[in-house]
Amino acid sequence: MRTSSNPVFRNLPKQTGGGYASFGSAAAGAGAATQQFGQPAPQPYTTADSQRAMTIDDVVTKTGVTLGVLTVTAIISYVMASNNPSLAPMFVIGGGLIGFVLVLVATFGRKMDNPAIVLAYAAFEGVFLGALSLLFTGPMFGVNDGSGLIVQAVLGTFGVFFGMLIVYKTGAIRVTPRLTRMVIGALIGVVVLMLGNLIASFFMDGGFGLRDGGPIAIIFSLVCIGIAAFSFLLDFDQADRLIRAQAPAKAAWGVALGLTITLVWLYIEILRLLSYFQND
């Protein structure tokens, strides 16, 4: 059974079966998955699980609301940090830590479908993202047109998102167990490298050179962007499977949380990469 590279999706309600290129479809792919992988088709949830089954409209609405909260708080954070630069580090550390804790609570506490936790995460992650955007596009990174760089990063992020959605819907790339293992393995690899680079930076300037703006840093950012892009395919597939299995409507909040986490990571990597090319 395939799982997403996103830990939030891996802890959403499970069901058997599979499929691809049918995001929002209630039946497509189930029979093919049964024949190809020898697994039973997704079994619908009982009415006791919820008054109504999750639909693609639920996913779109909940994701839109979550991103809306994140965007508003990010703008407020950016403006406040711009007027008082000393607030930026506090917003980055505070917002980032609280957002991380909320993700842990949602994931391991199995509260991904709790709208209060999801929206609280979006709010604190917005505080983190707004201040981080200011740091990445300010004098610290030698950037002259910070606002222009942020707009490019936002457009790039949603360009990748919708591009991968088209790839998924057309079936150009199949979400198979092998692809899932490859993406998860690559994700674990980059996380280990990030942690190693962070620890190494305490003992030598620039660590392993993964974030210093040099050629290695550029390649590493491109790899991270690629992994984040492929993670969307796994996320779309997992959401599709929940819809086919008639998961409770409230499960859409978990889907929104998972997609938002991937979007935030992708945006940060794109913004970081763009900042490398803007250094004076």
N, C-alpha and C positions, 0 to 999 in steps of 0.2 A: 504494500500500500504506500502510495507516494505521500510525502509530507513536504511542507514548505520550508524554505531556508529561514523564513521568519519565525522566531520562537513563539510569537503571539498566535500565528496560524496553527502551529503544531499543537497548541493546547486548546484549540476550539473543539467543539463536539466532533467526534470521529465517526466515519462511516466507510463502508467498503465500496469497492468499485473505482472507476476512473473515467478519464476522457480528456478531450482537449478541443480547443477551437469551438467551444459552445457556451461561452460566458453568458449567463442569463437564460440558457435553455434548460428546460426541466427534464428532457429525456435524451437529448443527443449525446452520443458517445457511450452510453451505459452498456448497450448490447455489445458494441465493439470491444469494450474493455473486458467484458466477461469472456469473450472468445480469445482475446489476445493474451491476457494475463491469467486466465483460469480463476478469476475471482468473481463472486456474486455481484450483481448490479446493486447500486446504492439502495438501501432500504429506507423508506420514508419514516420520519419521526411520527410518533403517535400524537393525537390531538391533546393528550395530557401535557405534552412538552410546551405547548403554546397555543394561543387562540388562533394564530395565523402563521403560515409558513413564510420564510424569508423569500423575497423576490429581488430582482436586479434593481428595482426602484428603491428598495430599502438600502441597498449597498450604496447606490449613487447619492441618495439623500443624506445618509449618515456620514459618508465620507466628505461630502460637501460641507456639512455643518462642522465637522471636526477641522477641516482645513480652513474654514472661515474663522473659527476661533483662533487657530494658530496664526493666521495671517494678521488679524487685528492686533493680537498681543505682540506679534513680531514688529509691527509698525510702531506701536506705542513704545516698545523697548528701544527700537532704533532711534526714535526721536529723542527720548529721554537721555539715552547714552550719548547722542550727538551733542546735546546741550550741556551735559555734564559727563565728560569722558571717564571720570573716576568711577562712574556707576557700571561701566561696561564689564570689567572683570567680575564684579559682584553678581551681575545678571547672568553672565556665562556660567560661573561656578554654581550659583544658587539654582538657577533655572535648569541647568543640565543635571545636577544631582537629584533634584526633586523629580524631574521628568524620568530619570533612570529608575528611581525608587518606585514610582507609580507603574512603570512598565513591569518591574519585578513583581509588584503586588498583583497586577492584572494577570500576569502570566502564571506564576506559581500559586497564586491564590484562586486561580480559575475565575477571575472576575472580568474577563475580556468583554462581556456583554453588559457591563455596568456603565451606563452613559456618564455618570458623575466622574468616574475614574478616567474614562476616555477623554472627556472634555477638560478635566483638570490637567491631564497630561498635555493636551494640545495647548492650553494656556501657558503652562510653565515652559514647554518646549518652544513656544513662540517667544517668550522672554529670552530664553537662551539663544535662539536663532537670530533674533534682531540684534542683540549685542555682539554676537559672533560675526555677523555680517559686517557690522561696523569695524570690528577689529581686522577682519580679512581685507577690507577695502579702504583702510586708513593708512596713515604714515608708517605704521609698523611694517606693512608689506610693500611700502613704496608705491601705492596706488594713487593716481590723480583723480580719476572719475569714478568714485565709489558707487554712486547711485546707478550709473550706467552699467557697471559690472554686475550689480545685483540683478538688474533687469535681464541681462544676458543669461545669468545663472538660472533665474526663474523660467525663462523661455526654454532654455536648454533642458531643464528638469522635466517640464511638462511635455516637451517635444519627445524626449526619450520615453516617458510614460505612455503617451498615446501611440507612439511608434511601436512599442512592445505590445500594446493592446491590439493593434492591427495585426501584428505578427501572430499573436495568439488566436485571434478570431479567424484568421485565414488558414490556420494550421500550417503555416510556413515552417515552424519549428514545433515538433511534438514534445509535450511534457511527458517524458518517460521516466521510469525509475533510475535509469542510467544518468539522464540529464540532472535529475534531482540530486543524486549522489555527487556528481561533479560540482554542481553549484554549492552545495553544502560544504563539500571538502574545500573548495576555493575560498568560501566565506570564512571557514575556520582558519585557513592559512593566513589570510590577510589580517584577521584579528590577532593571531599570534605574532605576526610581524609588527603590527602597530604597538602591541604591548612591549615587545622586545626593543623596538625603537625608542619608546618612551623611557624604559629603564636605562637603556644605553645613553640617552641624552643627559642623564644625571651624572654620568662619568666622563663623557666626551662631548664636545661641541657638535650639535647636529645629529647625534646618535649614529644610526646607520645611513643617514642621508635620505630617509624616506619622506621627510617633510621640510627639507631645506631649500626647495625651489630649484634644485639642480636637475640634471637629466634623469637620475634615478628616481627623484621625487615625481617628476612628470610622468614617467612610465608607471610608477606605483599608483598614481591618481587615476590614470587611464584604466589600469587593471581593476581598481575599485569601482569605477564607473561602469565598466563592463559587467562585473559581478552583480552590481545593484540592478542593472538593466535586466539581466537574466533572472534575477530574483522576482521581478514582476511577473514573469511567466508562471513561476511556481505559485505566487500569490493569487493570480487570476484563476489558476486551475483549482486551487483549494477553495476559493470562493464559489466557483462553478459547481464543485462537488457538494458543497453545503446547500446550494440552491436545489440541485437535483435530489438531494436527500430530504428536502423539505425541512431544513433546520428551522428552529424558532426564529421569528422575525427579529428578536432582540440580538441574535447572533451577528447581525449586520454591524453592530457597534464594534465587535471584535475584528471584523473584516476591515472596517474603517481605521481602527487602530493599527493593524498590521500594515496596511497600505501607506498610512501616514508615516510610520517609522521608516519604511523603505524610501519614501519620497524625501524625507528630511536628510537621510544619509546621502542620497544621490545629489541633492542640492548642495550640501556641504562640500562634497568631493568636486563638483563642477565649479563652484565658487572658488575653492582652493586652487584648482588647476588654472582658472582664468587669472587669478591673482599672481601666479607665477610669471605669466607672460606680460604683466603690467609693471613689474619691478623696474625701477629706474636704473 
